């Protein structure tokens, strides 16, 4: 049974959404991006916080130790479409950000991105994660985050994932849509969670070349150390322990951080059903790894 305190999913221009991400729609669509803004875009649970912290440390890690020690990541990298009572909306937080560039997070599918980001030719970093691990991570997140709809049991969650009936809609449409955009919009860097896990240093180098940054060897080492899973898990500014909507006794935000955890969740039959459906939906030019 759905808990009355949990938000309800509804269809919003063809994408499953909840009020927290649509109530501020006019301000989101009219958001004024600046040319040096960097938009971090992901389907939920694809590695948003990880790449946000990489970018945050690359740009501001040296400049302001106070910033690193006192501000949670979700205040340093505003979540554009988020609006909920008693806290600043994502658009307000972004408007007030004192940094240059501003790092801004979104889970919006590509067709919903405010037009000023395209008009200003902003840099965008998209992180994609293989569908199976992405779904496992989202399942545990929805169990512990009371601001998300009730996940139900694992098997019903899998059916919802296949049908695109999760917040921010279909994983397939999301990763395909952003992938297609990359063909025509050159300021988009499309990354994979699995690559980041396999060789963080290599992926940081690629990211820096996209962003026009050239950190020293020491700076790069500092970033690599800061963004290690255990370090982020133990860092109150990156582990979401300050967010009251989450119950870490059910599942922590920094849960496992692994490639291949899906093997601990899918039955053989579920895996076959998933793979059969996957072939029909994924853009064949977009290739994911489900193990490394
Ligand atoms: S959110 O709520 O959409 O912003 O969540 P998001 O940050 O995209 O995804 C959370 C998952 O990313 C994992 N994570 C990491 N993995 C490896 N290394 C580092 N440093 C790291 N930081 C976050 C986090 O553990 C969640 O994945 P799971 O599989 O649930 O552990």
py3Dmol code that shows the C-alpha trace and the ligand (Angstrom):
import py3Dmol

protein = """\
ATOM      1  CA  UNK A   1       0.000   0.000   0.000  1.00  0.00           C
ATOM      2  CA  UNK A   2       1.167   3.511  -0.814  1.00  0.00           C
ATOM      3  CA  UNK A   3       2.068   5.588   2.225  1.00  0.00           C
ATOM      4  CA  UNK A   4       0.008   8.796   2.333  1.00  0.00           C
ATOM      5  CA  UNK A   5       3.124  10.853   3.037  1.00  0.00           C
ATOM      6  CA  UNK A   6       4.886   9.642  -0.076  1.00  0.00           C
ATOM      7  CA  UNK A   7       4.463  11.759  -3.242  1.00  0.00           C
ATOM      8  CA  UNK A   8       2.448  10.440  -6.185  1.00  0.00           C
ATOM      9  CA  UNK A   9       3.834   9.955  -9.649  1.00  0.00           C
ATOM     10  CA  UNK A  10       2.012  11.599 -12.570  1.00  0.00           C
ATOM     11  CA  UNK A  11       2.507  12.041 -16.270  1.00  0.00           C
ATOM     12  CA  UNK A  12       4.136  15.351 -17.124  1.00  0.00           C
ATOM     13  CA  UNK A  13       4.485  15.970 -20.891  1.00  0.00           C
ATOM     14  CA  UNK A  14       5.089  12.245 -21.352  1.00  0.00           C
ATOM     15  CA  UNK A  15       7.541  11.823 -18.436  1.00  0.00           C
ATOM     16  CA  UNK A  16       6.722  10.424 -14.983  1.00  0.00           C
ATOM     17  CA  UNK A  17       7.335  13.132 -12.406  1.00  0.00           C
ATOM     18  CA  UNK A  18       6.436  14.291  -8.893  1.00  0.00           C
ATOM     19  CA  UNK A  19       5.452  17.775  -7.737  1.00  0.00           C
ATOM     20  CA  UNK A  20       8.818  18.538  -6.169  1.00  0.00           C
ATOM     21  CA  UNK A  21      10.269  18.740  -9.685  1.00  0.00           C
ATOM     22  CA  UNK A  22       7.433  20.381 -11.601  1.00  0.00           C
ATOM     23  CA  UNK A  23       5.915  22.946  -9.206  1.00  0.00           C
ATOM     24  CA  UNK A  24       8.535  25.541 -10.072  1.00  0.00           C
ATOM     25  CA  UNK A  25       8.271  24.848 -13.796  1.00  0.00           C
ATOM     26  CA  UNK A  26       7.942  28.421 -15.068  1.00  0.00           C
ATOM     27  CA  UNK A  27      11.013  29.577 -13.140  1.00  0.00           C
ATOM     28  CA  UNK A  28      12.919  26.502 -14.338  1.00  0.00           C
ATOM     29  CA  UNK A  29      12.053  27.067 -17.971  1.00  0.00           C
ATOM     30  CA  UNK A  30      12.860  30.798 -17.688  1.00  0.00           C
ATOM     31  CA  UNK A  31      16.097  30.185 -15.803  1.00  0.00           C
ATOM     32  CA  UNK A  32      18.858  32.479 -17.061  1.00  0.00           C
ATOM     33  CA  UNK A  33      21.976  30.437 -17.650  1.00  0.00           C
ATOM     34  CA  UNK A  34      25.334  32.181 -17.957  1.00  0.00           C
ATOM     35  CA  UNK A  35      27.861  31.223 -20.623  1.00  0.00           C
ATOM     36  CA  UNK A  36      30.298  29.778 -18.071  1.00  0.00           C
ATOM     37  CA  UNK A  37      27.697  27.695 -16.189  1.00  0.00           C
ATOM     38  CA  UNK A  38      28.467  23.978 -16.146  1.00  0.00           C
ATOM     39  CA  UNK A  39      25.369  21.793 -16.187  1.00  0.00           C
ATOM     40  CA  UNK A  40      25.749  18.338 -14.618  1.00  0.00           C
ATOM     41  CA  UNK A  41      23.027  16.103 -16.023  1.00  0.00           C
ATOM     42  CA  UNK A  42      22.191  12.532 -15.069  1.00  0.00           C
ATOM     43  CA  UNK A  43      19.377  10.057 -14.646  1.00  0.00           C
ATOM     44  CA  UNK A  44      18.965   9.731 -10.840  1.00  0.00           C
ATOM     45  CA  UNK A  45      21.566   7.496  -9.165  1.00  0.00           C
ATOM     46  CA  UNK A  46      24.007   7.484 -12.092  1.00  0.00           C
ATOM     47  CA  UNK A  47      26.878   9.151 -10.209  1.00  0.00           C
ATOM     48  CA  UNK A  48      25.659  12.753  -9.920  1.00  0.00           C
ATOM     49  CA  UNK A  49      27.190  13.410  -6.507  1.00  0.00           C
ATOM     50  CA  UNK A  50      30.458  11.794  -7.484  1.00  0.00           C
ATOM     51  CA  UNK A  51      30.969  13.918 -10.612  1.00  0.00           C
ATOM     52  CA  UNK A  52      29.626  17.001  -8.819  1.00  0.00           C
ATOM     53  CA  UNK A  53      32.324  16.625  -6.196  1.00  0.00           C
ATOM     54  CA  UNK A  54      35.000  16.004  -8.833  1.00  0.00           C
ATOM     55  CA  UNK A  55      34.007  19.271 -10.531  1.00  0.00           C
ATOM     56  CA  UNK A  56      33.643  21.156  -7.274  1.00  0.00           C
ATOM     57  CA  UNK A  57      37.152  20.156  -6.167  1.00  0.00           C
ATOM     58  CA  UNK A  58      38.675  20.848  -9.581  1.00  0.00           C
ATOM     59  CA  UNK A  59      37.274  24.367  -9.643  1.00  0.00           C
ATOM     60  CA  UNK A  60      37.166  25.389  -6.012  1.00  0.00           C
ATOM     61  CA  UNK A  61      39.060  22.791  -3.955  1.00  0.00           C
ATOM     62  CA  UNK A  62      42.100  24.978  -3.528  1.00  0.00           C
ATOM     63  CA  UNK A  63      40.440  28.325  -3.294  1.00  0.00           C
ATOM     64  CA  UNK A  64      38.154  27.952  -0.308  1.00  0.00           C
ATOM     65  CA  UNK A  65      38.702  25.287   2.349  1.00  0.00           C
ATOM     66  CA  UNK A  66      35.750  26.774   4.295  1.00  0.00           C
ATOM     67  CA  UNK A  67      33.471  26.018   1.416  1.00  0.00           C
ATOM     68  CA  UNK A  68      34.560  22.376   1.511  1.00  0.00           C
ATOM     69  CA  UNK A  69      34.089  22.054   5.248  1.00  0.00           C
ATOM     70  CA  UNK A  70      30.817  23.838   5.863  1.00  0.00           C
ATOM     71  CA  UNK A  71      28.550  23.571   2.826  1.00  0.00           C
ATOM     72  CA  UNK A  72      26.863  20.311   1.815  1.00  0.00           C
ATOM     73  CA  UNK A  73      27.337  19.406  -1.826  1.00  0.00           C
ATOM     74  CA  UNK A  74      23.659  20.061  -2.613  1.00  0.00           C
ATOM     75  CA  UNK A  75      24.119  23.717  -1.630  1.00  0.00           C
ATOM     76  CA  UNK A  76      27.307  24.095  -3.640  1.00  0.00           C
ATOM     77  CA  UNK A  77      25.783  22.423  -6.681  1.00  0.00           C
ATOM     78  CA  UNK A  78      22.097  23.409  -6.725  1.00  0.00           C
ATOM     79  CA  UNK A  79      19.537  20.926  -8.011  1.00  0.00           C
ATOM     80  CA  UNK A  80      17.867  23.083 -10.650  1.00  0.00           C
ATOM     81  CA  UNK A  81      14.341  21.636 -10.701  1.00  0.00           C
ATOM     82  CA  UNK A  82      13.958  20.928  -6.975  1.00  0.00           C
ATOM     83  CA  UNK A  83      11.385  22.882  -5.028  1.00  0.00           C
ATOM     84  CA  UNK A  84      10.018  21.979  -1.617  1.00  0.00           C
ATOM     85  CA  UNK A  85       8.579  23.913   1.309  1.00  0.00           C
ATOM     86  CA  UNK A  86      10.943  25.691   3.696  1.00  0.00           C
ATOM     87  CA  UNK A  87      14.064  25.523   1.550  1.00  0.00           C
ATOM     88  CA  UNK A  88      15.265  27.667  -1.345  1.00  0.00           C
ATOM     89  CA  UNK A  89      14.264  26.306  -4.723  1.00  0.00           C
ATOM     90  CA  UNK A  90      17.032  25.094  -7.019  1.00  0.00           C
ATOM     91  CA  UNK A  91      16.584  28.096  -9.294  1.00  0.00           C
ATOM     92  CA  UNK A  92      16.870  30.517  -6.335  1.00  0.00           C
ATOM     93  CA  UNK A  93      19.940  28.730  -5.001  1.00  0.00           C
ATOM     94  CA  UNK A  94      21.537  28.831  -8.444  1.00  0.00           C
ATOM     95  CA  UNK A  95      20.713  32.537  -8.810  1.00  0.00           C
ATOM     96  CA  UNK A  96      22.412  33.198  -5.480  1.00  0.00           C
ATOM     97  CA  UNK A  97      25.511  31.061  -6.094  1.00  0.00           C
ATOM     98  CA  UNK A  98      28.574  33.251  -5.645  1.00  0.00           C
ATOM     99  CA  UNK A  99      30.908  31.017  -7.657  1.00  0.00           C
ATOM    100  CA  UNK A 100      32.121  31.373 -11.164  1.00  0.00           C
ATOM    101  CA  UNK A 101      31.508  29.106 -12.889  1.00  0.00           C
ATOM    102  CA  UNK A 102      28.299  27.925 -11.314  1.00  0.00           C
ATOM    103  CA  UNK A 103      27.948  24.161 -11.168  1.00  0.00           C
ATOM    104  CA  UNK A 104      24.291  23.197 -11.545  1.00  0.00           C
ATOM    105  CA  UNK A 105      22.790  19.717 -11.243  1.00  0.00           C
ATOM    106  CA  UNK A 106      19.780  18.433 -13.159  1.00  0.00           C
ATOM    107  CA  UNK A 107      18.022  15.103 -13.714  1.00  0.00           C
ATOM    108  CA  UNK A 108      15.865  16.514 -16.484  1.00  0.00           C
ATOM    109  CA  UNK A 109      15.558  14.566 -19.701  1.00  0.00           C
ATOM    110  CA  UNK A 110      17.238  16.532 -22.475  1.00  0.00           C
ATOM    111  CA  UNK A 111      14.015  17.925 -23.956  1.00  0.00           C
ATOM    112  CA  UNK A 112      13.183  19.691 -20.656  1.00  0.00           C
ATOM    113  CA  UNK A 113      16.488  21.545 -20.236  1.00  0.00           C
ATOM    114  CA  UNK A 114      15.809  25.316 -20.059  1.00  0.00           C
ATOM    115  CA  UNK A 115      16.553  26.916 -23.407  1.00  0.00           C
ATOM    116  CA  UNK A 116      19.023  29.473 -22.061  1.00  0.00           C
ATOM    117  CA  UNK A 117      21.570  26.686 -21.428  1.00  0.00           C
ATOM    118  CA  UNK A 118      21.576  25.926 -25.149  1.00  0.00           C
ATOM    119  CA  UNK A 119      21.476  29.590 -26.166  1.00  0.00           C
ATOM    120  CA  UNK A 120      24.496  30.352 -23.954  1.00  0.00           C
ATOM    121  CA  UNK A 121      26.298  27.298 -25.315  1.00  0.00           C
ATOM    122  CA  UNK A 122      26.980  26.125 -21.750  1.00  0.00           C
ATOM    123  CA  UNK A 123      29.245  23.197 -21.062  1.00  0.00           C
ATOM    124  CA  UNK A 124      27.330  20.120 -19.991  1.00  0.00           C
ATOM    125  CA  UNK A 125      28.608  16.951 -18.353  1.00  0.00           C
ATOM    126  CA  UNK A 126      26.304  13.947 -18.627  1.00  0.00           C
ATOM    127  CA  UNK A 127      27.016  10.806 -16.589  1.00  0.00           C
ATOM    128  CA  UNK A 128      25.285   7.555 -17.534  1.00  0.00           C
ATOM    129  CA  UNK A 129      25.319   4.310 -15.534  1.00  0.00           C
ATOM    130  CA  UNK A 130      24.419   0.855 -16.770  1.00  0.00           C
ATOM    131  CA  UNK A 131      20.699   0.220 -16.425  1.00  0.00           C
ATOM    132  CA  UNK A 132      20.906  -2.680 -13.996  1.00  0.00           C
ATOM    133  CA  UNK A 133      23.129  -1.037 -11.405  1.00  0.00           C
ATOM    134  CA  UNK A 134      21.300   2.240 -11.912  1.00  0.00           C
ATOM    135  CA  UNK A 135      18.009   0.541 -11.116  1.00  0.00           C
ATOM    136  CA  UNK A 136      19.398  -1.238  -8.032  1.00  0.00           C
ATOM    137  CA  UNK A 137      20.730   2.041  -6.678  1.00  0.00           C
ATOM    138  CA  UNK A 138      17.415   3.805  -7.392  1.00  0.00           C
ATOM    139  CA  UNK A 139      15.475   1.027  -5.665  1.00  0.00           C
ATOM    140  CA  UNK A 140      17.443   1.386  -2.437  1.00  0.00           C
ATOM    141  CA  UNK A 141      17.256   5.169  -2.665  1.00  0.00           C
ATOM    142  CA  UNK A 142      13.461   5.070  -3.047  1.00  0.00           C
ATOM    143  CA  UNK A 143      13.228   2.767  -0.030  1.00  0.00           C
ATOM    144  CA  UNK A 144      15.056   5.202   2.223  1.00  0.00           C
ATOM    145  CA  UNK A 145      14.005   8.591   0.832  1.00  0.00           C
ATOM    146  CA  UNK A 146      10.502   9.555   1.948  1.00  0.00           C
ATOM    147  CA  UNK A 147      10.394  12.368  -0.601  1.00  0.00           C
ATOM    148  CA  UNK A 148      10.212   9.706  -3.338  1.00  0.00           C
ATOM    149  CA  UNK A 149       7.225   7.526  -4.275  1.00  0.00           C
ATOM    150  CA  UNK A 150       6.855   4.164  -2.522  1.00  0.00           C
ATOM    151  CA  UNK A 151       9.108   1.691  -4.386  1.00  0.00           C
ATOM    152  CA  UNK A 152       7.151  -1.496  -3.637  1.00  0.00           C
ATOM    153  CA  UNK A 153       9.001  -4.811  -3.723  1.00  0.00           C
ATOM    154  CA  UNK A 154      11.955  -5.554  -5.981  1.00  0.00           C
ATOM    155  CA  UNK A 155       9.983  -7.345  -8.682  1.00  0.00           C
ATOM    156  CA  UNK A 156       7.349  -4.644  -8.966  1.00  0.00           C
ATOM    157  CA  UNK A 157      10.136  -2.051  -9.023  1.00  0.00           C
ATOM    158  CA  UNK A 158      11.715  -3.857 -11.961  1.00  0.00           C
ATOM    159  CA  UNK A 159       8.398  -3.683 -13.828  1.00  0.00           C
ATOM    160  CA  UNK A 160       8.162   0.043 -13.103  1.00  0.00           C
ATOM    161  CA  UNK A 161      11.706   0.578 -14.356  1.00  0.00           C
ATOM    162  CA  UNK A 162      10.925  -1.259 -17.599  1.00  0.00           C
ATOM    163  CA  UNK A 163       7.768   0.821 -18.056  1.00  0.00           C
ATOM    164  CA  UNK A 164       9.554   4.114 -17.294  1.00  0.00           C
ATOM    165  CA  UNK A 165       7.294   4.670 -14.301  1.00  0.00           C
ATOM    166  CA  UNK A 166       9.915   6.150 -11.961  1.00  0.00           C
ATOM    167  CA  UNK A 167      10.654   9.782 -11.168  1.00  0.00           C
ATOM    168  CA  UNK A 168      12.276  11.416 -14.245  1.00  0.00           C
ATOM    169  CA  UNK A 169      10.745   8.772 -16.445  1.00  0.00           C
ATOM    170  CA  UNK A 170      12.349   6.126 -18.575  1.00  0.00           C
ATOM    171  CA  UNK A 171      16.066   5.438 -18.056  1.00  0.00           C
ATOM    172  CA  UNK A 172      16.180   4.365 -21.722  1.00  0.00           C
ATOM    173  CA  UNK A 173      14.706   7.638 -23.029  1.00  0.00           C
ATOM    174  CA  UNK A 174      17.027   9.602 -20.742  1.00  0.00           C
ATOM    175  CA  UNK A 175      20.335   8.032 -21.764  1.00  0.00           C
ATOM    176  CA  UNK A 176      19.276   7.764 -25.430  1.00  0.00           C
ATOM    177  CA  UNK A 177      18.024  11.362 -25.537  1.00  0.00           C
ATOM    178  CA  UNK A 178      21.208  12.854 -24.142  1.00  0.00           C
ATOM    179  CA  UNK A 179      23.338  10.567 -26.341  1.00  0.00           C
ATOM    180  CA  UNK A 180      21.507  11.766 -29.439  1.00  0.00           C
ATOM    181  CA  UNK A 181      21.966  15.394 -28.374  1.00  0.00           C
ATOM    182  CA  UNK A 182      25.711  14.859 -28.249  1.00  0.00           C
ATOM    183  CA  UNK A 183      25.698  14.361 -32.028  1.00  0.00           C
ATOM    184  CA  UNK A 184      24.569  17.975 -32.581  1.00  0.00           C
ATOM    185  CA  UNK A 185      25.695  19.857 -29.461  1.00  0.00           C
ATOM    186  CA  UNK A 186      29.465  19.820 -29.154  1.00  0.00           C
ATOM    187  CA  UNK A 187      29.687  21.275 -25.632  1.00  0.00           C
ATOM    188  CA  UNK A 188      28.387  18.058 -24.100  1.00  0.00           C
ATOM    189  CA  UNK A 189      30.789  15.591 -22.440  1.00  0.00           C
ATOM    190  CA  UNK A 190      29.085  12.179 -22.115  1.00  0.00           C
ATOM    191  CA  UNK A 191      30.672  10.007 -19.425  1.00  0.00           C
ATOM    192  CA  UNK A 192      30.055   6.569 -17.950  1.00  0.00           C
ATOM    193  CA  UNK A 193      29.994   5.634 -14.258  1.00  0.00           C
ATOM    194  CA  UNK A 194      31.808   2.402 -15.105  1.00  0.00           C
ATOM    195  CA  UNK A 195      34.702   4.301 -16.731  1.00  0.00           C
ATOM    196  CA  UNK A 196      34.975   6.556 -13.705  1.00  0.00           C
ATOM    197  CA  UNK A 197      35.077   3.502 -11.443  1.00  0.00           C
ATOM    198  CA  UNK A 198      37.651   1.749 -13.622  1.00  0.00           C
ATOM    199  CA  UNK A 199      40.102   4.641 -13.933  1.00  0.00           C
ATOM    200  CA  UNK A 200      39.166   7.838 -12.133  1.00  0.00           C
ATOM    201  CA  UNK A 201      42.409   9.588 -13.105  1.00  0.00           C
ATOM    202  CA  UNK A 202      41.914   8.940 -16.816  1.00  0.00           C
ATOM    203  CA  UNK A 203      38.331  10.226 -16.676  1.00  0.00           C
ATOM    204  CA  UNK A 204      39.414  13.339 -14.761  1.00  0.00           C
ATOM    205  CA  UNK A 205      42.014  14.022 -17.477  1.00  0.00           C
ATOM    206  CA  UNK A 206      39.340  13.771 -20.183  1.00  0.00           C
ATOM    207  CA  UNK A 207      37.014  15.979 -18.191  1.00  0.00           C
ATOM    208  CA  UNK A 208      39.741  18.589 -17.679  1.00  0.00           C
ATOM    209  CA  UNK A 209      40.527  18.673 -21.352  1.00  0.00           C
ATOM    210  CA  UNK A 210      36.810  19.239 -22.071  1.00  0.00           C
ATOM    211  CA  UNK A 211      36.639  22.005 -19.446  1.00  0.00           C
ATOM    212  CA  UNK A 212      39.937  23.625 -20.397  1.00  0.00           C
ATOM    213  CA  UNK A 213      41.446  22.996 -16.958  1.00  0.00           C
ATOM    214  CA  UNK A 214      45.013  21.940 -16.271  1.00  0.00           C
ATOM    215  CA  UNK A 215      45.428  20.989 -12.616  1.00  0.00           C
ATOM    216  CA  UNK A 216      48.907  20.303 -11.272  1.00  0.00           C
ATOM    217  CA  UNK A 217      49.804  16.714 -10.356  1.00  0.00           C
ATOM    218  CA  UNK A 218      49.275  17.589  -6.665  1.00  0.00           C
ATOM    219  CA  UNK A 219      45.857  19.124  -7.322  1.00  0.00           C
ATOM    220  CA  UNK A 220      44.793  16.127  -9.331  1.00  0.00           C
ATOM    221  CA  UNK A 221      45.977  13.784  -6.561  1.00  0.00           C
ATOM    222  CA  UNK A 222      43.985  15.813  -4.028  1.00  0.00           C
ATOM    223  CA  UNK A 223      40.852  15.578  -6.149  1.00  0.00           C
ATOM    224  CA  UNK A 224      41.316  11.843  -6.675  1.00  0.00           C
ATOM    225  CA  UNK A 225      41.694  11.270  -2.979  1.00  0.00           C
ATOM    226  CA  UNK A 226      38.709  13.451  -2.032  1.00  0.00           C
ATOM    227  CA  UNK A 227      36.342  11.684  -4.416  1.00  0.00           C
ATOM    228  CA  UNK A 228      37.189   8.111  -3.363  1.00  0.00           C
ATOM    229  CA  UNK A 229      34.028   6.307  -2.277  1.00  0.00           C
ATOM    230  CA  UNK A 230      35.126   5.831   1.352  1.00  0.00           C
ATOM    231  CA  UNK A 231      36.236   9.426   1.682  1.00  0.00           C
ATOM    232  CA  UNK A 232      32.942  10.732   0.311  1.00  0.00           C
ATOM    233  CA  UNK A 233      31.027   8.307   2.513  1.00  0.00           C
ATOM    234  CA  UNK A 234      32.830   9.602   5.602  1.00  0.00           C
ATOM    235  CA  UNK A 235      32.495  13.239   4.603  1.00  0.00           C
ATOM    236  CA  UNK A 236      29.350  14.826   6.072  1.00  0.00           C
ATOM    237  CA  UNK A 237      29.426  17.433   3.288  1.00  0.00           C
ATOM    238  CA  UNK A 238      29.121  14.813   0.543  1.00  0.00           C
ATOM    239  CA  UNK A 239      27.268  11.874   2.123  1.00  0.00           C
ATOM    240  CA  UNK A 240      23.816  13.520   2.466  1.00  0.00           C
ATOM    241  CA  UNK A 241      23.688  12.784   6.209  1.00  0.00           C
ATOM    242  CA  UNK A 242      22.406  16.352   6.590  1.00  0.00           C
ATOM    243  CA  UNK A 243      19.278  15.642   4.481  1.00  0.00           C
ATOM    244  CA  UNK A 244      16.271  14.991   6.760  1.00  0.00           C
ATOM    245  CA  UNK A 245      14.183  13.163   4.120  1.00  0.00           C
ATOM    246  CA  UNK A 246      16.546  10.174   4.088  1.00  0.00           C
ATOM    247  CA  UNK A 247      16.670   7.309   6.573  1.00  0.00           C
ATOM    248  CA  UNK A 248      20.133   5.778   6.456  1.00  0.00           C
ATOM    249  CA  UNK A 249      19.018   2.969   8.770  1.00  0.00           C
ATOM    250  CA  UNK A 250      17.057   1.670   5.778  1.00  0.00           C
ATOM    251  CA  UNK A 251      19.892   2.301   3.292  1.00  0.00           C
ATOM    252  CA  UNK A 252      22.691   4.894   3.214  1.00  0.00           C
ATOM    253  CA  UNK A 253      23.042   7.409   0.390  1.00  0.00           C
ATOM    254  CA  UNK A 254      26.630   6.284  -0.161  1.00  0.00           C
ATOM    255  CA  UNK A 255      25.551   2.657  -0.344  1.00  0.00           C
ATOM    256  CA  UNK A 256      28.100   0.460  -2.182  1.00  0.00           C
ATOM    257  CA  UNK A 257      29.467   2.447  -5.097  1.00  0.00           C
ATOM    258  CA  UNK A 258      30.162  -0.680  -7.153  1.00  0.00           C
ATOM    259  CA  UNK A 259      29.811  -1.856 -10.716  1.00  0.00           C
ATOM    260  CA  UNK A 260      27.972  -5.194 -10.839  1.00  0.00           C
ATOM    261  CA  UNK A 261      25.911  -5.094  -7.641  1.00  0.00           C
ATOM    262  CA  UNK A 262      22.906  -5.937  -9.861  1.00  0.00           C
ATOM    263  CA  UNK A 263      24.091  -9.574  -9.727  1.00  0.00           C
ATOM    264  CA  UNK A 264      23.062  -9.621  -6.063  1.00  0.00           C
ATOM    265  CA  UNK A 265      19.524  -8.572  -6.952  1.00  0.00           C
ATOM    266  CA  UNK A 266      18.366 -10.034 -10.286  1.00  0.00           C
ATOM    267  CA  UNK A 267      17.117 -13.592 -10.544  1.00  0.00           C
ATOM    268  CA  UNK A 268      18.047 -15.463 -13.728  1.00  0.00           C
ATOM    269  CA  UNK A 269      14.469 -15.040 -15.021  1.00  0.00           C
ATOM    270  CA  UNK A 270      14.408 -11.326 -14.227  1.00  0.00           C
ATOM    271  CA  UNK A 271      17.746 -10.890 -15.957  1.00  0.00           C
ATOM    272  CA  UNK A 272      16.471 -12.603 -19.107  1.00  0.00           C
ATOM    273  CA  UNK A 273      13.312 -10.528 -19.153  1.00  0.00           C
ATOM    274  CA  UNK A 274      15.370  -7.385 -18.644  1.00  0.00           C
ATOM    275  CA  UNK A 275      17.869  -8.205 -21.422  1.00  0.00           C
ATOM    276  CA  UNK A 276      15.107  -9.062 -23.894  1.00  0.00           C
ATOM    277  CA  UNK A 277      13.383  -5.725 -23.288  1.00  0.00           C
ATOM    278  CA  UNK A 278      16.697  -3.807 -23.213  1.00  0.00           C
ATOM    279  CA  UNK A 279      17.561  -4.780 -26.798  1.00  0.00           C
ATOM    280  CA  UNK A 280      14.356  -3.192 -28.028  1.00  0.00           C
ATOM    281  CA  UNK A 281      14.836   0.112 -26.217  1.00  0.00           C
ATOM    282  CA  UNK A 282      18.517   1.024 -26.150  1.00  0.00           C
ATOM    283  CA  UNK A 283      20.146   3.017 -28.941  1.00  0.00           C
ATOM    284  CA  UNK A 284      22.482   0.374 -30.428  1.00  0.00           C
ATOM    285  CA  UNK A 285      25.288   2.932 -30.758  1.00  0.00           C
ATOM    286  CA  UNK A 286      25.235   3.467 -26.978  1.00  0.00           C
ATOM    287  CA  UNK A 287      27.161   0.733 -25.198  1.00  0.00           C
ATOM    288  CA  UNK A 288      27.263   0.125 -21.473  1.00  0.00           C
ATOM    289  CA  UNK A 289      29.324  -2.235 -19.377  1.00  0.00           C
ATOM    290  CA  UNK A 290      27.575  -4.136 -16.601  1.00  0.00           C
ATOM    291  CA  UNK A 291      30.863  -5.347 -15.164  1.00  0.00           C
ATOM    292  CA  UNK A 292      34.448  -4.124 -15.258  1.00  0.00           C
TER     293      UNK A 292
END
"""
ligand_1 = """\
31
LIG
S 21.309 11.255 -6.833
O 20.402 11.121 -5.653
O 20.589 11.028 -8.094
O 22.039 12.521 -6.826
O 22.331 10.051 -6.644
P 23.708 9.899 -7.421
O 24.747 10.697 -6.754
O 23.499 10.102 -8.891
O 24.022 8.358 -7.263
C 24.338 7.738 -6.041
C 25.100 6.490 -6.383
O 26.442 6.850 -6.728
C 27.339 6.200 -5.840
N 28.514 7.030 -5.585
C 29.774 6.606 -5.827
N 30.237 5.469 -6.361
C 31.596 5.332 -6.442
N 32.468 6.267 -5.997
C 32.035 7.426 -5.452
N 32.898 8.334 -5.013
C 30.617 7.635 -5.359
N 29.843 8.633 -4.875
C 28.565 8.244 -5.022
C 26.494 5.990 -4.583
O 27.087 5.059 -3.717
C 25.194 5.525 -5.210
O 25.321 4.228 -5.799
P 24.982 2.838 -5.035
O 25.110 1.773 -6.087
O 23.585 2.968 -4.524
O 25.997 2.696 -3.958
"""
view = py3Dmol.view(width=600, height=400)
view.addModel(protein, "pdb")
view.setStyle({"model": 0}, {"cartoon": {"style": "trace"}})
view.addModel(ligand_1, "xyz")
view.setStyle({"model": 1}, {"stick": {}})
view.zoomTo()
view.show()
